Amino acid sequence: MSGAIDGPYPLAPAQREAYARDGFVRLPAVFDAATLARFRPELSAKVGELNTLHRPMEERTTYEKAFLQVMNLWTKSEAVRRFVFGKRLARIAAELMGVRGVRLYHDQALYKEPGGGHTPWHADQYYWPLASDRCCTAWVPLQDTPLEMGPLAFCVGSHRVEVGRDLPISDESEAEMAAALDRAALPMVEEPFALGEVSFHSGWTFHRAGSNLTARTREVMTVIYMDADMRLAAPRNRNQEIDRETWCPGAAVGQVIETPLNPTLYP
């Protein structure tokens, strides 16, 4: 199990180039079925235990319909900590971003329930008070994820387009970004994920997901990495103020973010 979680994944030069060019890359067979089966029960149990959203779907906002979101599960379970601290994902993140090492920003489970709505277009870094774009998210489906289950979709090259960076996840971001990305003639990649396939996307890469039209929950675990030398930026909106207080407690603006919640995961 240690090899499956910590062992190297042979990134090809073309995969590194794709991440730099497109703002994301999808990598096949990062984990085998046995590894995911080992961690999936504990991840799902913790989501069930810690989730606080229990209202009927019809009473939820667009954001709430998109997924059940539970963060920093690594602080609640030794098994989850083992997964989140795994060096395989962390090393991939460092190599894709071209940095000497990576720290944890935070983890989050994103479980899209049966009948769950679409996830609107957005860029994650709108929420993050980080001083550079050397940050990324590993998106790890815990099952085969066909189109009707709502896999992650990406707008190719959108990390280089400075539009919509002031928009939180909302109906507004979905409408405005769909129009803006269409005007920019940037294609969307929306494909099923095979079991064991993992995607990495940059903080400013715009992405969305469709509704879950199946009778099964779409179970996904994510880990957000940042450059090990990342410095805290002055928050530019209220959401970044909340993130600073929640995920970087005690970090000072302009200083490297090295708090107990932001350990170095690689090397």
Number of C-alpha atoms within 10 A of each C-alpha: 9 12 10 17 22 17 14 15 17 9 12 9 9 10 16 17 14 17 20 18 15 18 23 30 23 17 17 14 13 20 20 14 12 12 16 19 12 13 15 20 12 15 22 17 10 18 21 13 10 14 13 11 14 9 10 8 17 9 10 14 12 18 17 17 22 27 25 21 19 20 19 19 21 20 11 12 13 12 16 21 15 15 22 25 21 19 22 22 27 28 22 22 28 24 14 24 22 13 16 13 20 29 26 26 27 23 23 21 25 21 21 28 22 17 17 25 23 19 26 24 28 25 24 22 21 20 23 22 22 26 17 15 15 22 28 27 23 23 22 24 26 26 19 16 21 15 19 12 26 26 25 20 19 25 23 23 22 24 22 12 15 9 14 20 18 14 18 20 19 16 15 14 19 20 12 16 21 15 12 14 21 13 9 12 11 15 13 17 11 17 14 16 24 15 19 20 21 21 19 24 27 29 26 24 23 28 24 21 20 20 22 25 16 16 10 12 17 24 23 22 24 20 24 24 30 31 27 25 18 21 20 21 20 15 18 13 13 10 15 19 15 15 17 24 12 12 21 20 15 14 18 15 16 13 13 17 29 22 15 11 19 20 16 21 21 22 12
